[in-house]
């Protein structure tokens, strides 16, 4: 299991990114290779006017301290992200 930040998008002056859990496994059976992959959202990170807020999948706001303990460096990485002009949603 690996945890990633999806590329950010900008909408109405607010930046959004999903924190996702990604799993990939591969096995060989006889002469074949079987690969299984899945991706699940863990949290939604938002930023407006230099204020970051993080929500779980039920819409509850998470404590930044608790989030930072669970996912070290992910909030800082989100806050440092630049939005690609192609990812600006109007």
Secondary structure, 3 states (H helix, E strand, C coil): CEEEECCCEEECCEEEEEEEEEEEEEEEECCEEEEEEEEEEEEEEEEECCEEEEECCCCCECCHHHHHHHCCCHHHHHHHCCCCHHHEEC
